[in-house]
Amino acid sequence: MAFSFPTWIGLAGAALLVLAYLLNQMQWLASSDWRFPFCNFAGAMLIAISLWFAFNLPALVIELFWMAISAYGMARALRTRAP
């Protein structure tokens, strides 16, 4: 089965989201670490890019919220980081 390039982008985004969640659950990556919301933001962004080619409004809405919450998490993590 051959996938299109947008499908590969979306799959990479989904993998990044799941990997961040797995690492968090295994306590290898704290949710307060800037890398956790960064991975979530990047994954959601990749999925949103793939939606440009196969539009789905509900999926886009959830990815936009996911990116906004992740941006907040990155800002909070970087603000509270020790100098």
Gaussian input, Z-matrix of N, CA and C with variables (Angstrom, degrees):
# hf/3-21g

backbone

0 1
 N
 C     1     B1
 C     2     B2     1     A1
 N     3     B3     2     A2     1     D1
 C     4     B4     3     A3     2     D2
 C     5     B5     4     A4     3     D3
 N     6     B6     5     A5     4     D4
 C     7     B7     6     A6     5     D5
 C     8     B8     7     A7     6     D6
 N     9     B9     8     A8     7     D7
 C    10    B10     9     A9     8     D8
 C    11    B11    10    A10     9     D9
 N    12    B12    11    A11    10    D10
 C    13    B13    12    A12    11    D11
 C    14    B14    13    A13    12    D12
 N    15    B15    14    A14    13    D13
 C    16    B16    15    A15    14    D14
 C    17    B17    16    A16    15    D15
 N    18    B18    17    A17    16    D16
 C    19    B19    18    A18    17    D17
 C    20    B20    19    A19    18    D18
 N    21    B21    20    A20    19    D19
 C    22    B22    21    A21    20    D20
 C    23    B23    22    A22    21    D21
 N    24    B24    23    A23    22    D22
 C    25    B25    24    A24    23    D23
 C    26    B26    25    A25    24    D24
 N    27    B27    26    A26    25    D25
 C    28    B28    27    A27    26    D26
 C    29    B29    28    A28    27    D27
 N    30    B30    29    A29    28    D28
 C    31    B31    30    A30    29    D29
 C    32    B32    31    A31    30    D30
 N    33    B33    32    A32    31    D31
 C    34    B34    33    A33    32    D32
 C    35    B35    34    A34    33    D33
 N    36    B36    35    A35    34    D34
 C    37    B37    36    A36    35    D35
 C    38    B38    37    A37    36    D36
 N    39    B39    38    A38    37    D37
 C    40    B40    39    A39    38    D38
 C    41    B41    40    A40    39    D39
 N    42    B42    41    A41    40    D40
 C    43    B43    42    A42    41    D41
 C    44    B44    43    A43    42    D42
 N    45    B45    44    A44    43    D43
 C    46    B46    45    A45    44    D44
 C    47    B47    46    A46    45    D45
 N    48    B48    47    A47    46    D46
 C    49    B49    48    A48    47    D47
 C    50    B50    49    A49    48    D48
 N    51    B51    50    A50    49    D49
 C    52    B52    51    A51    50    D50
 C    53    B53    52    A52    51    D51
 N    54    B54    53    A53    52    D52
 C    55    B55    54    A54    53    D53
 C    56    B56    55    A55    54    D54
 N    57    B57    56    A56    55    D55
 C    58    B58    57    A57    56    D56
 C    59    B59    58    A58    57    D57
 N    60    B60    59    A59    58    D58
 C    61    B61    60    A60    59    D59
 C    62    B62    61    A61    60    D60
 N    63    B63    62    A62    61    D61
 C    64    B64    63    A63    62    D62
 C    65    B65    64    A64    63    D63
 N    66    B66    65    A65    64    D64
 C    67    B67    66    A66    65    D65
 C    68    B68    67    A67    66    D66
 N    69    B69    68    A68    67    D67
 C    70    B70    69    A69    68    D68
 C    71    B71    70    A70    69    D69
 N    72    B72    71    A71    70    D70
 C    73    B73    72    A72    71    D71
 C    74    B74    73    A73    72    D72
 N    75    B75    74    A74    73    D73
 C    76    B76    75    A75    74    D74
 C    77    B77    76    A76    75    D75
 N    78    B78    77    A77    76    D76
 C    79    B79    78    A78    77    D77
 C    80    B80    79    A79    78    D78
 N    81    B81    80    A80    79    D79
 C    82    B82    81    A81    80    D80
 C    83    B83    82    A82    81    D81
 N    84    B84    83    A83    82    D82
 C    85    B85    84    A84    83    D83
 C    86    B86    85    A85    84    D84
 N    87    B87    86    A86    85    D85
 C    88    B88    87    A87    86    D86
 C    89    B89    88    A88    87    D87
 N    90    B90    89    A89    88    D88
 C    91    B91    90    A90    89    D89
 C    92    B92    91    A91    90    D90
 N    93    B93    92    A92    91    D91
 C    94    B94    93    A93    92    D92
 C    95    B95    94    A94    93    D93
 N    96    B96    95    A95    94    D94
 C    97    B97    96    A96    95    D95
 C    98    B98    97    A97    96    D96
 N    99    B99    98    A98    97    D97
 C   100   B100    99    A99    98    D98
 C   101   B101   100   A100    99    D99
 N   102   B102   101   A101   100   D100
 C   103   B103   102   A102   101   D101
 C   104   B104   103   A103   102   D102
 N   105   B105   104   A104   103   D103
 C   106   B106   105   A105   104   D104
 C   107   B107   106   A106   105   D105
 N   108   B108   107   A107   106   D106
 C   109   B109   108   A108   107   D107
 C   110   B110   109   A109   108   D108
 N   111   B111   110   A110   109   D109
 C   112   B112   111   A111   110   D110
 C   113   B113   112   A112   111   D111
 N   114   B114   113   A113   112   D112
 C   115   B115   114   A114   113   D113
 C   116   B116   115   A115   114   D114
 N   117   B117   116   A116   115   D115
 C   118   B118   117   A117   116   D116
 C   119   B119   118   A118   117   D117
 N   120   B120   119   A119   118   D118
 C   121   B121   120   A120   119   D119
 C   122   B122   121   A121   120   D120
 N   123   B123   122   A122   121   D121
 C   124   B124   123   A123   122   D122
 C   125   B125   124   A124   123   D123
 N   126   B126   125   A125   124   D124
 C   127   B127   126   A126   125   D125
 C   128   B128   127   A127   126   D126
 N   129   B129   128   A128   127   D127
 C   130   B130   129   A129   128   D128
 C   131   B131   130   A130   129   D129
 N   132   B132   131   A131   130   D130
 C   133   B133   132   A132   131   D131
 C   134   B134   133   A133   132   D132
 N   135   B135   134   A134   133   D133
 C   136   B136   135   A135   134   D134
 C   137   B137   136   A136   135   D135
 N   138   B138   137   A137   136   D136
 C   139   B139   138   A138   137   D137
 C   140   B140   139   A139   138   D138
 N   141   B141   140   A140   139   D139
 C   142   B142   141   A141   140   D140
 C   143   B143   142   A142   141   D141
 N   144   B144   143   A143   142   D142
 C   145   B145   144   A144   143   D143
 C   146   B146   145   A145   144   D144
 N   147   B147   146   A146   145   D145
 C   148   B148   147   A147   146   D146
 C   149   B149   148   A148   147   D147
 N   150   B150   149   A149   148   D148
 C   151   B151   150   A150   149   D149
 C   152   B152   151   A151   150   D150
 N   153   B153   152   A152   151   D151
 C   154   B154   153   A153   152   D152
 C   155   B155   154   A154   153   D153
 N   156   B156   155   A155   154   D154
 C   157   B157   156   A156   155   D155
 C   158   B158   157   A157   156   D156
 N   159   B159   158   A158   157   D157
 C   160   B160   159   A159   158   D158
 C   161   B161   160   A160   159   D159
 N   162   B162   161   A161   160   D160
 C   163   B163   162   A162   161   D161
 C   164   B164   163   A163   162   D162
 N   165   B165   164   A164   163   D163
 C   166   B166   165   A165   164   D164
 C   167   B167   166   A166   165   D165
 N   168   B168   167   A167   166   D166
 C   169   B169   168   A168   167   D167
 C   170   B170   169   A169   168   D168
 N   171   B171   170   A170   169   D169
 C   172   B172   171   A171   170   D170
 C   173   B173   172   A172   171   D171
 N   174   B174   173   A173   172   D172
 C   175   B175   174   A174   173   D173
 C   176   B176   175   A175   174   D174
 N   177   B177   176   A176   175   D175
 C   178   B178   177   A177   176   D176
 C   179   B179   178   A178   177   D177
 N   180   B180   179   A179   178   D178
 C   181   B181   180   A180   179   D179
 C   182   B182   181   A181   180   D180
 N   183   B183   182   A182   181   D181
 C   184   B184   183   A183   182   D182
 C   185   B185   184   A184   183   D183
 N   186   B186   185   A185   184   D184
 C   187   B187   186   A186   185   D185
 C   188   B188   187   A187   186   D186
 N   189   B189   188   A188   187   D187
 C   190   B190   189   A189   188   D188
 C   191   B191   190   A190   189   D189
 N   192   B192   191   A191   190   D190
 C   193   B193   192   A192   191   D191
 C   194   B194   193   A193   192   D192
 N   195   B195   194   A194   193   D193
 C   196   B196   195   A195   194   D194
 C   197   B197   196   A196   195   D195
 N   198   B198   197   A197   196   D196
 C   199   B199   198   A198   197   D197
 C   200   B200   199   A199   198   D198
 N   201   B201   200   A200   199   D199
 C   202   B202   201   A201   200   D200
 C   203   B203   202   A202   201   D201
 N   204   B204   203   A203   202   D202
 C   205   B205   204   A204   203   D203
 C   206   B206   205   A205   204   D204
 N   207   B207   206   A206   205   D205
 C   208   B208   207   A207   206   D206
 C   209   B209   208   A208   207   D207
 N   210   B210   209   A209   208   D208
 C   211   B211   210   A210   209   D209
 C   212   B212   211   A211   210   D210
 N   213   B213   212   A212   211   D211
 C   214   B214   213   A213   212   D212
 C   215   B215   214   A214   213   D213
 N   216   B216   215   A215   214   D214
 C   217   B217   216   A216   215   D215
 C   218   B218   217   A217   216   D216
 N   219   B219   218   A218   217   D217
 C   220   B220   219   A219   218   D218
 C   221   B221   220   A220   219   D219
 N   222   B222   221   A221   220   D220
 C   223   B223   222   A222   221   D221
 C   224   B224   223   A223   222   D222
 N   225   B225   224   A224   223   D223
 C   226   B226   225   A225   224   D224
 C   227   B227   226   A226   225   D225
 N   228   B228   227   A227   226   D226
 C   229   B229   228   A228   227   D227
 C   230   B230   229   A229   228   D228
 N   231   B231   230   A230   229   D229
 C   232   B232   231   A231   230   D230
 C   233   B233   232   A232   231   D231
 N   234   B234   233   A233   232   D232
 C   235   B235   234   A234   233   D233
 C   236   B236   235   A235   234   D234
 N   237   B237   236   A236   235   D235
 C   238   B238   237   A237   236   D236
 C   239   B239   238   A238   237   D237
 N   240   B240   239   A239   238   D238
 C   241   B241   240   A240   239   D239
 C   242   B242   241   A241   240   D240
 N   243   B243   242   A242   241   D241
 C   244   B244   243   A243   242   D242
 C   245   B245   244   A244   243   D243
 N   246   B246   245   A245   244   D244
 C   247   B247   246   A246   245   D245
 C   248   B248   247   A247   246   D246

   B1=1.4451
   B2=1.5368
   B3=1.3142
   B4=1.4570
   B5=1.5243
   B6=1.3302
   B7=1.4620
   B8=1.5129
   B9=1.3232
   B10=1.4564
   B11=1.5320
   B12=1.3157
   B13=1.4732
   B14=1.5345
   B15=1.3499
   B16=1.4704
   B17=1.5337
   B18=1.3149
   B19=1.4625
   B20=1.5214
   B21=1.3283
   B22=1.4688
   B23=1.5264
   B24=1.3370
   B25=1.4665
   B26=1.5255
   B27=1.3174
   B28=1.4558
   B29=1.5144
   B30=1.3291
   B31=1.4618
   B32=1.5271
   B33=1.3309
   B34=1.4669
   B35=1.5273
   B36=1.3183
   B37=1.4625
   B38=1.5116
   B39=1.3194
   B40=1.4645
   B41=1.5211
   B42=1.3274
   B43=1.4657
   B44=1.5257
   B45=1.3215
   B46=1.4666
   B47=1.5261
   B48=1.3150
   B49=1.4653
   B50=1.5287
   B51=1.3251
   B52=1.4649
   B53=1.5229
   B54=1.3263
   B55=1.4631
   B56=1.5296
   B57=1.3274
   B58=1.4725
   B59=1.5256
   B60=1.3142
   B61=1.4694
   B62=1.5276
   B63=1.3260
   B64=1.4622
   B65=1.5259
   B66=1.3315
   B67=1.4684
   B68=1.5231
   B69=1.3269
   B70=1.4537
   B71=1.5257
   B72=1.3145
   B73=1.4617
   B74=1.5270
   B75=1.3313
   B76=1.4557
   B77=1.5319
   B78=1.3305
   B79=1.4630
   B80=1.5307
   B81=1.3239
   B82=1.4538
   B83=1.5265
   B84=1.3258
   B85=1.4613
   B86=1.5257
   B87=1.3236
   B88=1.4714
   B89=1.5269
   B90=1.3176
   B91=1.4622
   B92=1.5258
   B93=1.3187
   B94=1.4658
   B95=1.5327
   B96=1.3175
   B97=1.4665
   B98=1.5224
   B99=1.3300
   B100=1.4561
   B101=1.5221
   B102=1.3258
   B103=1.4599
   B104=1.5238
   B105=1.3402
   B106=1.4627
   B107=1.5333
   B108=1.3441
   B109=1.4723
   B110=1.5284
   B111=1.3358
   B112=1.4558
   B113=1.5269
   B114=1.3393
   B115=1.4675
   B116=1.5252
   B117=1.3266
   B118=1.4599
   B119=1.5239
   B120=1.3334
   B121=1.4634
   B122=1.5259
   B123=1.3342
   B124=1.4635
   B125=1.5273
   B126=1.3220
   B127=1.4615
   B128=1.5152
   B129=1.3323
   B130=1.4631
   B131=1.5289
   B132=1.3291
   B133=1.4617
   B134=1.5333
   B135=1.3241
   B136=1.4612
   B137=1.5286
   B138=1.3288
   B139=1.4640
   B140=1.5272
   B141=1.3437
   B142=1.4639
   B143=1.5296
   B144=1.3250
   B145=1.4696
   B146=1.5218
   B147=1.3316
   B148=1.4703
   B149=1.5230
   B150=1.3304
   B151=1.4629
   B152=1.5324
   B153=1.3191
   B154=1.4622
   B155=1.5380
   B156=1.3255
   B157=1.4626
   B158=1.5250
   B159=1.3239
   B160=1.4771
   B161=1.5314
   B162=1.3253
   B163=1.4629
   B164=1.5175
   B165=1.3340
   B166=1.4534
   B167=1.5268
   B168=1.3319
   B169=1.4623
   B170=1.5253
   B171=1.3311
   B172=1.4610
   B173=1.5342
   B174=1.3224
   B175=1.4642
   B176=1.5291
   B177=1.3310
   B178=1.4573
   B179=1.5259
   B180=1.3159
   B181=1.4731
   B182=1.5232
   B183=1.3226
   B184=1.4586
   B185=1.5244
   B186=1.3241
   B187=1.4710
   B188=1.5282
   B189=1.3370
   B190=1.4688
   B191=1.5261
   B192=1.3368
   B193=1.4590
   B194=1.5264
   B195=1.3243
   B196=1.4613
   B197=1.5255
   B198=1.3352
   B199=1.4685
   B200=1.5241
   B201=1.3321
   B202=1.4728
   B203=1.5237
   B204=1.3106
   B205=1.4659
   B206=1.5228
   B207=1.3175
   B208=1.4653
   B209=1.5258
   B210=1.3255
   B211=1.4691
   B212=1.5242
   B213=1.3295
   B214=1.4644
   B215=1.5313
   B216=1.3237
   B217=1.4631
   B218=1.5165
   B219=1.3327
   B220=1.4738
   B221=1.5171
   B222=1.3285
   B223=1.4701
   B224=1.5250
   B225=1.3197
   B226=1.4613
   B227=1.5237
   B228=1.3255
   B229=1.4613
   B230=1.5197
   B231=1.3206
   B232=1.4677
   B233=1.5226
   B234=1.3397
   B235=1.4670
   B236=1.5209
   B237=1.3149
   B238=1.4659
   B239=1.5135
   B240=1.3234
   B241=1.4645
   B242=1.5194
   B243=1.3233
   B244=1.4754
   B245=1.5338
   B246=1.3317
   B247=1.4795
   B248=1.5104
   A1=108.02
   A2=116.71
   A3=122.10
   A4=109.69
   A5=115.81
   A6=121.22
   A7=109.75
   A8=116.26
   A9=121.25
   A10=109.42
   A11=114.98
   A12=120.01
   A13=111.43
   A14=120.21
   A15=119.49
   A16=112.82
   A17=116.87
   A18=119.60
   A19=110.23
   A20=117.35
   A21=120.66
   A22=111.09
   A23=116.99
   A24=120.61
   A25=109.71
   A26=117.04
   A27=121.04
   A28=112.51
   A29=116.77
   A30=120.38
   A31=111.21
   A32=116.91
   A33=119.97
   A34=110.25
   A35=116.77
   A36=120.57
   A37=111.88
   A38=116.45
   A39=120.45
   A40=110.52
   A41=116.90
   A42=120.59
   A43=111.05
   A44=116.51
   A45=120.37
   A46=111.02
   A47=117.42
   A48=120.79
   A49=111.27
   A50=115.77
   A51=120.16
   A52=110.63
   A53=117.99
   A54=121.28
   A55=111.01
   A56=116.91
   A57=120.07
   A58=110.39
   A59=116.72
   A60=120.52
   A61=110.85
   A62=116.92
   A63=120.80
   A64=110.87
   A65=117.14
   A66=120.64
   A67=111.18
   A68=116.85
   A69=120.74
   A70=110.83
   A71=116.59
   A72=120.44
   A73=112.26
   A74=116.75
   A75=121.06
   A76=111.60
   A77=115.24
   A78=123.90
   A79=112.16
   A80=116.31
   A81=122.06
   A82=110.94
   A83=116.34
   A84=121.84
   A85=107.87
   A86=115.48
   A87=120.39
   A88=110.46
   A89=115.96
   A90=119.13
   A91=111.41
   A92=117.81
   A93=121.26
   A94=112.31
   A95=117.88
   A96=123.34
   A97=108.33
   A98=118.34
   A99=121.96
   A100=112.31
   A101=118.42
   A102=121.12
   A103=112.58
   A104=117.82
   A105=120.17
   A106=111.33
   A107=119.26
   A108=117.06
   A109=112.63
   A110=117.94
   A111=120.00
   A112=110.71
   A113=116.77
   A114=120.27
   A115=110.74
   A116=116.65
   A117=120.28
   A118=110.81
   A119=117.05
   A120=121.04
   A121=110.41
   A122=116.34
   A123=120.52
   A124=111.11
   A125=117.02
   A126=120.09
   A127=112.01
   A128=116.17
   A129=120.42
   A130=110.77
   A131=116.80
   A132=121.09
   A133=110.70
   A134=116.82
   A135=119.70
   A136=111.38
   A137=116.37
   A138=119.15
   A139=110.18
   A140=117.28
   A141=120.88
   A142=111.04
   A143=117.15
   A144=120.26
   A145=110.13
   A146=116.44
   A147=118.86
   A148=110.97
   A149=117.38
   A150=121.01
   A151=112.38
   A152=116.93
   A153=120.86
   A154=109.74
   A155=115.77
   A156=121.68
   A157=113.02
   A158=116.60
   A159=121.49
   A160=105.84
   A161=115.55
   A162=121.08
   A163=113.13
   A164=114.16
   A165=123.06
   A166=105.56
   A167=117.84
   A168=122.01
   A169=113.70
   A170=120.57
   A171=119.21
   A172=112.82
   A173=116.53
   A174=119.82
   A175=110.42
   A176=117.24
   A177=120.02
   A178=111.30
   A179=117.13
   A180=120.90
   A181=110.28
   A182=118.23
   A183=120.37
   A184=110.64
   A185=117.72
   A186=119.84
   A187=111.27
   A188=117.79
   A189=120.18
   A190=110.79
   A191=117.34
   A192=120.05
   A193=110.74
   A194=116.95
   A195=121.89
   A196=109.90
   A197=116.97
   A198=120.98
   A199=111.14
   A200=117.38
   A201=120.55
   A202=110.90
   A203=117.52
   A204=120.64
   A205=110.29
   A206=116.96
   A207=120.68
   A208=111.24
   A209=117.55
   A210=120.95
   A211=109.85
   A212=116.83
   A213=120.73
   A214=110.15
   A215=117.12
   A216=121.10
   A217=112.53
   A218=117.20
   A219=119.94
   A220=110.69
   A221=116.79
   A222=120.50
   A223=110.23
   A224=117.12
   A225=120.70
   A226=111.19
   A227=117.39
   A228=121.32
   A229=111.52
   A230=116.77
   A231=120.09
   A232=111.23
   A233=117.67
   A234=121.66
   A235=111.71
   A236=116.85
   A237=120.75
   A238=113.14
   A239=116.69
   A240=121.93
   A241=110.15
   A242=115.93
   A243=120.35
   A244=109.12
   A245=117.37
   A246=120.42
   A247=113.00
   D1=123.84
   D2=179.97
   D3=-97.47
   D4=132.90
   D5=178.04
   D6=-103.73
   D7=150.57
   D8=175.71
   D9=-77.80
   D10=162.80
   D11=179.55
   D12=-58.14
   D13=-45.01
   D14=177.27
   D15=-59.67
   D16=-34.57
   D17=177.41
   D18=-65.22
   D19=-42.28
   D20=177.15
   D21=-61.65
   D22=-39.07
   D23=177.82
   D24=-62.51
   D25=-46.65
   D26=179.09
   D27=-63.11
   D28=-40.35
   D29=178.21
   D30=-65.42
   D31=-38.15
   D32=176.89
   D33=-63.66
   D34=-40.51
   D35=177.51
   D36=-63.47
   D37=-44.35
   D38=178.66
   D39=-63.11
   D40=-41.50
   D41=178.64
   D42=-62.53
   D43=-39.74
   D44=179.48
   D45=-65.05
   D46=-42.24
   D47=177.40
   D48=-61.71
   D49=-46.56
   D50=-178.32
   D51=-67.44
   D52=-39.26
   D53=178.75
   D54=-63.24
   D55=-43.65
   D56=178.49
   D57=-61.43
   D58=-42.17
   D59=179.65
   D60=-66.17
   D61=-43.16
   D62=178.27
   D63=-60.65
   D64=-48.25
   D65=-179.93
   D66=-61.99
   D67=-35.67
   D68=176.84
   D69=-66.25
   D70=-44.70
   D71=-179.47
   D72=-67.53
   D73=-29.07
   D74=177.32
   D75=-82.78
   D76=-0.67
   D77=-178.92
   D78=62.38
   D79=31.75
   D80=174.31
   D81=-96.17
   D82=-16.51
   D83=-179.34
   D84=-142.01
   D85=109.77
   D86=-178.22
   D87=-72.83
   D88=146.49
   D89=178.04
   D90=-67.49
   D91=-18.87
   D92=177.49
   D93=-82.98
   D94=-10.94
   D95=177.38
   D96=-76.15
   D97=134.04
   D98=-176.92
   D99=-58.69
   D100=-24.91
   D101=-178.63
   D102=-68.50
   D103=-28.58
   D104=179.50
   D105=-66.15
   D106=-54.83
   D107=177.32
   D108=-66.71
   D109=-27.98
   D110=177.26
   D111=-63.45
   D112=-45.59
   D113=177.78
   D114=-62.46
   D115=-39.22
   D116=178.12
   D117=-65.29
   D118=-42.83
   D119=178.95
   D120=-62.89
   D121=-48.08
   D122=-178.37
   D123=-63.23
   D124=-41.72
   D125=178.77
   D126=-63.17
   D127=-45.26
   D128=179.03
   D129=-64.23
   D130=-37.70
   D131=178.77
   D132=-63.92
   D133=-43.13
   D134=179.07
   D135=-64.00
   D136=-40.78
   D137=177.26
   D138=-64.44
   D139=-42.21
   D140=178.79
   D141=-62.01
   D142=-38.81
   D143=177.48
   D144=-62.77
   D145=-42.11
   D146=179.47
   D147=-64.27
   D148=-29.29
   D149=179.40
   D150=-69.83
   D151=-17.81
   D152=175.69
   D153=-60.17
   D154=-32.70
   D155=-175.76
   D156=-93.19
   D157=-24.33
   D158=178.28
   D159=-139.12
   D160=79.67
   D161=-170.93
   D162=-63.71
   D163=138.68
   D164=175.85
   D165=-148.57
   D166=106.73
   D167=-173.59
   D168=-58.29
   D169=-48.31
   D170=179.78
   D171=-59.92
   D172=-39.04
   D173=178.68
   D174=-66.13
   D175=-40.87
   D176=178.31
   D177=-63.60
   D178=-41.45
   D179=179.94
   D180=-60.50
   D181=-46.58
   D182=-178.84
   D183=-65.80
   D184=-37.52
   D185=179.34
   D186=-68.06
   D187=-36.55
   D188=177.21
   D189=-65.36
   D190=-41.95
   D191=175.57
   D192=-64.26
   D193=-41.02
   D194=179.81
   D195=-60.44
   D196=-42.54
   D197=178.94
   D198=-66.80
   D199=-41.87
   D200=-179.62
   D201=-63.97
   D202=-45.01
   D203=179.61
   D204=-66.51
   D205=-38.66
   D206=178.26
   D207=-66.64
   D208=-38.14
   D209=176.82
   D210=-62.29
   D211=-41.65
   D212=175.45
   D213=-60.58
   D214=-44.70
   D215=179.78
   D216=-62.98
   D217=-40.33
   D218=177.66
   D219=-64.96
   D220=-44.20
   D221=-179.90
   D222=-62.37
   D223=-43.64
   D224=179.59
   D225=-64.38
   D226=-42.92
   D227=179.93
   D228=-64.31
   D229=-41.03
   D230=-179.33
   D231=-72.99
   D232=-32.37
   D233=178.37
   D234=-68.56
   D235=-37.18
   D236=-175.94
   D237=-91.31
   D238=0.26
   D239=179.23
   D240=-67.40
   D241=139.49
   D242=178.98
   D243=-69.65
   D244=140.77
   D245=-179.85
   D246=-69.52

